[in-house]
Amino acid sequence: MDFSVKTNHPAQLKTACLVVPVFSRQHLSHAGQLLDEASSGALTRALKRGDLDGSSDQTLMLYDIPNILAERVLLLGCGPVKELSTVQWGRCVSKAIQVLDQAKPTEAVIALPERDDKSSRYADARETVLAAAGGSYRFNQCKSKDKEKPRHPLRKLGLLPADGKTAVTVKKGMSHGQAMATGMQLAKDLSNLPGNICTPTYLAEEAKRLGRNAGKLKVTVLEEKQMEKLGMGALLSVSRGSRQPAKLIVMEYNGGKAGAKPVALVGKGLTFDAGGISIKPAAQMDEMKYDMCGGASVLGTMAACLALDLPLNVVGVIPSSENLPDGDANKPGDIVTSMSGQTIEILNTDAEGRLILCDALTYTERFKPAAVVDIATLTGACIIALGSHASGLLANDDRLAEELLAAGQASGDRAWQLPLWEDYQSQLDSNFADMANIGGRPAGSITAACFLARYAKKFKWAHLDIAGTAWISGNGKDKGATGRPVPLLTQFLLKRAHLAE
């Protein structure tokens, strides 16, 4: 979808559909008031009929309004004006996109709400793009007939600021939203692919494709023999049960000053997780193709960096494998040696994400990073703790944790911090190795992070557990990848680069 900023008077906008916010008690937005004046009260007369009072999720399509160049005007209920947050505005935009899909205009313009502060205007523009791109997203790559694709999809969306003086801020928010949407689409496309297509090799090839025409992005893929020479016994122990060779995907984006320390993103790329010998229940096991969403989010964020031409150095590291039962697969009780030299007793082969991540974290030391964030669909315990609304956050550096929390709040892709106290480390004690790979049922998300913390002592590090936020589960029409936490990560990097409002 193409986006642009419009600065015309609303009545002079020649468009297939002009979307206009209406607030509670039929209070017209600034754009609505201008249209009402130009049409000699046509909008007011339509509202008096009582079909729309301005409540959220209400819409009313109007046609042939006098003195208005727009073919249609869609009145969009937004609720109380004082309660309209950026997140709520995004929901309203999503509703408008649904209506536009049914009306089938190929282009439209949406009037943004009035805001007093610059940061809110920026955020509204960014959220408009994300909601529109998300609402029009379809995954049809694996269908023989593209039944869900609209015959006349919305191809262009204009953003109309409440005041022409705010156009620069709106354009900035729009541009950042486009980059996030680009990254989210890539992350969703990769995550929604089945495991027989999106293998570790496929993921590696996708990373190479991303870097092929990008001068600032260098992509290296380490094969199993190279990982063996590096001593990555934990990562390679997971891939032993699969016919698909493991890959360590390394992406170096050099947008900042030469020699400046990079921010490193480490994403779990388990392209299918059956649990290994500790096999998972059959119900909903198909969703274990989403165990690579952490890796997909790193790829998506790197795509966003390219789209933004971000003036920052960023490294993406994705350990990728499958976890399947096999005669050579890990067995409960096996002991493996990680790249750091620490030994691990594998008590549950389904706790494999931390095994591939720990070696990737050790590998990341060589980049001397300013900060490291790992992203993983790591624990079901995080879903029990936080549901699907917030990602779990744990960190060994409070300032880094605060940056990520703020980025999540600003982008609407929120996280919630859990404790990483030394008290929990004893749950990983093993009689036979330096540590066990599980700490029992209590505080499962925390002990998983405690395990990773043992490999992150040489840098500032944070861990995002996205098991509850990376995809929508079940059998409904909304089932699929969400593209999270690409918005959070992109906002975090934009702020580091001093570009976000």
N, C-alpha and C positions, 0 to 999 in steps of 0.2 A: 504494500500500500504506500502511495506517495503522500507526503504531508507538506503543507505550506502554511504560511501566515498571511492572513488577509487584513487589510486596513481600511477597506471601503466602508461607507455608511451601510448598515444592514439592509436598508431598502434598495440599495443600488447593487447588491450582490447578485449576479446572475449565476444561479446554481440550481441543481435538481432538487435539493432539499436544504433548508436552513434550520438547524436545530437550535432552539431557544430555551434557556432555563426558565422555569416558573417555580416560585417558592410557595410555601404554605399560605393559605388564605388568598390564593390567586394573585400573589404579588409578582408582577413581571420584573424580570431582570432588566438591566440597563438597555441591552439590545432589544428586548421585548417592548420596552417603553418607546424606543425610537421607531420600531415597526408599527406600533399602535398609533403613534402620531401621524406617520406617513400614510397609514391606511384609514385615517379618520375613525379610529376606535374599533377596527375589525377584530382585533385580538380580544379586547375587552368584551365585545358582544359575544364572541365565541365562548369565553370563560363563563359568562353569566348564564349560559345554558346548563351549567353544572356538570359537564362531563369530566372536568378536571379541576381539582381544588389546589393542586400543587404538592400533594403528598408524593413521597418517594415511590418510584416504579410506575407512576402514572404517565401516560403519553396521550397526545391528541394530535392527529394529523389534519392540517388545514390546507385547502387548495384554493387557487385563484383569488388570492387576497389582492384587493385593488391597490395600485401604486407600488406594488412590491415585485421586483424582478425574479425572485425565487419562485420556482414552480410549485413547491410545497413548503410549508412551515411546520416543523414538528415541535410542538410544545412538550417540554420534558420536565416532569415533576421532580423536584429536588429536595422537598421537605423544608423545615425551618431554615431560613437564611443564616442565622447565627450558629447553627449546628452543622453547617456544611463543611466537613473536613475534606482534605484532599482524597482520602481513601473513599469517603462517601461519594465524592464527585466521580471517582473512577467507576463506582458501581452504577451511577446514573449514566455515564457514557456507555458502559456495557449494555445497559437496557436500550439506549438509543441505537446502538449497532444492531441489536436483535431486530428492532423495528425496521431499520434501513435494509436489512437483509431480506425482509418480507416485501418491502416496497420496491426493492430492486433498482434504486438509482445507482449509477456507477460512480458518482461523485457527490459530495455534500460538504457543507460548512457547519461547524459547531461554534456557537458563541460561548466564550468562557465566562465564568462568573466574575463579578467585581471582587477585587481583593485590595486591602490597604497596604500590605507589605510585599516587597519584592520576592522574598523566598516562597511565599504562597502562590504568587503568579507563576513563578518558575515551576513549582511542584505541580500545579494544576495542568500546565502545558505538557509536562513530562508524563503525568498520569493519563492525560487524554490519549496520547500516542500509545502508551502501554495497554490501556483498556481497549482501544480500537484494534490494535494489532492482535491482542489476545482474543477478542470477540470474533475476529475474522479467521482465526487459525483453524485449519483443518489438517488432519493427518490421513492422507489417502494413498500414500506410496505403495501400500501392499494390497490395494483393491483392484480387481480386474476392471471394474466400472466405477467411475468417480461419481457415485450417486449423491454424495453429500455436498458436492461443490455447487454453489449457487450459479444459475445460468448467467446472471448479471451481477457479479460480485462488486462490492464497493472497492474502487481502485484508488480514489483520491479523496483526501479529507483535508479541508482547510480549517485553520484555527483562527477565530476572530477574537482579538483581545477586547476587553471592555473599554480600553482607552488606547488610542493609537500611540501614545507615549510609552506604553509598556511593551511595544512590539519586539524590541531587542531582547528583553527578558523572556518573553514567550518563545521567541525563536531559539534562544539558548536551551530552554527547557525542552522544546520540541526536538532539537538536535540530540540532546542527551537521551531523551526517550527513544528516539529512533535507534541509537546505538544499543541501548538495553534491549529493545525489541528484537533487533538482529541477533543478539546473543541468546536471548530466550528462545527464539525460533530454532536456532541450531541445537541448543540443549534439548528442546522438546523433541525435535525430529530424531536425534540420536537415541534419546531415551525410549521413545515409543517404538523404535525398530525392534523386531524380535531377536532373540539371542542367536538364532541360526544365521542371521545376516550381520548384525552388529557384534562381531567377534573382536577380540583384542587387536587382530590384524586390521580389521575394518576401521576401528577407532584410530589406530596409528596412521592409516592411509588418509583418514579425514583430517587429522592434524597436519599431515604433509600437504594436503590440498589447500588448507588454510594458509600455510606459509609459502606456497608456491609462487604467488605473485605479490608477496608482501616483503618489501626490502627490509623492514624493521623486525621481521619475525624469522628466527632461525629454529628449525625443528630437527631434533635428533631422536632416533628410536633405537633403544638398546635391546638386543636380542638376548635369549636365555644364556648363551655361552658367555656373553659379556657380563651379564648379571652374576653368573657363576664365578667369574674371575674376581668380581668385586666382593664376593662373599655374601650375596643376598639369599641366604638360606631360608629365611622366613617367607619371603615372597615366592621363591621357587618351590617351596614345599606345597603351596596352595595349587600351583599349576600342574603338579605331578598327576593329578587325577583327571586331567583334561587332555584331549587330543589337540586342542588349540594352544599354540605356544604363547607364553606370557610375553608382554611387551612393557618396556618402561619408556613412556613418551615424555620427551623434554622439549618445552617450547620457551624460547628466550626472546622476549619482546624488548627491543632496545629503543625506547622512545625518549628516555631521559638523558642526562649528561653522561658522558663516557666515564666509567669507573664508579658512578653512583651506585650505592647498594640497592639491589632490587627488592621488591615485595614478592614473596614466593607463595603461590597457590598450589596446594597438593590435593588432588582429587582422586578418591577411590573409584577405580574403573573395573569393577567386577561385572563383566558383561552377562553372566548368569550365575546365580547362586542357588544350587540345590541343597546346600548344607554339607556336602561331602559325605563322609561315613555317618556323621550325625545328621542324617537326612531330614529335611523339613517335611511337614505334613503336606499332602497333595493339594488340599484346598488353597486356592489362590497362589499356587506356586508359579503360575505364569507371570505374576507380578515381580518375580525376582529378576526379570530382565531390567528392572529399574535399579538394580544394585550398582549400576554404573553412573547414576545421576550426579554423583560428586565429580567424577571425571568429565561428564558432559557439561557441568556448570563451569568447569575450568576452561574447556574449549569455548563455551559460549562467552565467557568473560574476556578471553583473548580476542575473540571476534569483535567484541564491543570496543576493546582497546584499539584495534585496527581502525574501526569505523570512526572513532573519536580522534585518531592520531594522537593518542594520549602522551603527554610529555613526562613519561615515567618509565623506569625500567621494571619489568614484571617477568617473573619466571613461572611457568606452569609445568608441574610434574604430575604425570598420571601413571600410577602402577596399574596394569590391566591384566586380568586373568579370568578364567572360569573356575568355579568350585564345584566339582562333580565327584560322585563316588566311583572308585576304580580300584583295581588290585594294587596300584602304586600310590593311591591317595594317602594323605595324612590319616593316621589312626589316633584315637584318643589314647593318650599316654606317650605318644611320640615326643621327642625332644629335638628341637631344631636350633641352629645358631644363626642369629641375625647378623647383618652387615656390621653392626656396632660391636659385635663380639659377645653380646649378651645372649644367654640361652633361654629358651622358652619351652615349657611343658604344655603341649596341646591337650587340654582336657575336653574341649569341644571343637570339632572341626568346622562348625558353623560360625565360630567367632574368627573368621578368616580375614575380615576387612582390616583389622588391626595388624595382622601379620604382613599384609602387603604394604600397608601404610608405614609401618615402622622402618622398613628398609628404605622406602622413598624419602622419609624424613631424614634419615642418616645421609642419604645421597645428596639431599638439598643443602647440607652444610657447606659443600664446596663453592656455593654461590655467595657465601658470606652475606646472607639476606638481612635487610633491615627489619623484616618481620615475616613470619610464616603463618599462613592460615590453611589448615587442612579441612576438607569438606567431604563428608561421607554419610551415606545411609547406613549408619553403624549399628544402632540398637533399637529393637522393638520397645525397650524400656523407655526410650525417649518419647515414643508415641503415647504410652500410658501416662507419662508425666505431663506432657505439654499438648497432646492432641495434634491437630493438623494446622494450628494457627501460628505457632512460633517454632523456629529451629532452636535446638539446644546449643548453648555457647559455654565453653570452658576455656580458661586461658591461664598462662603462667605470668602474664603481665597485665596489670589493671588498666593501664592507659590504652593498650591495644584492644582490650575487651570493651572499653568505653567507646572507642572509635567505631567498632563493629556494631555495637548496640545503637549508637547514634545513626549510623548509616542505615540500619534496618528500620529505625523509626522514620527517618526522612524518606525512605523509598517505599514504605508500606510493606516491606519484606522483613518482618520483625524477628528478632531472636530474644532469648531469655537466658540470663546467666545462671549457671549452676555452680556449686562450690567445687573446688579442686583441692581440698584439704589433704594434708599428709595422712590424716587419720584413716582415709580409705585405702591407702596403699597396701596395708597389711592383708587385705582381702585377696591380693594377687600372690601371696606367699606360696612357694612350692617346696616340697621336701627334696625334689630331685633336680631342679633347674633354678636359674636366677629368678624366674617368675613363671606363673601360670598365665594362660591366655584368657582366662575368665575369672571373675571374682565372686561368683554366685549370683543369686537373684536380687538381693538387696542393692539398691543404687547402681543398677546395671549400666546406665549411661555414664555415671561418674567413674566407675572403675574401668570402663573402656577407655575413657580419657586419661585416667591415671596410668594405664598401660602406655599410651602414646606419649605421655609426658616424660617418660623415662628415656625417650629418644629425641626429646626436644629441649634438652638442657642447655644447648649451646647457642640458642637464639630466642628472641621474643616470639611466642607461639600462641595461637588460638585454634580451637577445634570447633567446627560447626557440625552438629549431628542433625542431618536433614531427613531422617527416616520418616518423619511425619509430614514433611512439607514438600518433598520432591515430586510426589505424584498423588493423584486422587484415586483411591482404591474402590473396589466394588464392581458392579455390573451396569451401572448407569451410563447415560450418554456423556457424562462429564469425565468418565474414567480416562486417565492419561497423565502424562508428565505436565508439571506446572512451570518448568523453567526456573524455579527458585533453586538457589539463592543468587542468580545472576544479577538482579537489581541491587541487592544488598552489596555484593562484591564490587559491582561497577561504581555504585555510589561511594563506597569506601575508597576506591582508587581515585575517583574524581576529587574527593575531598583531600586526599594526600597530594594530589597535583594542584590543589588550590583552584579548582575550576567549578566546583559545585556551589550553589547558593546556600 
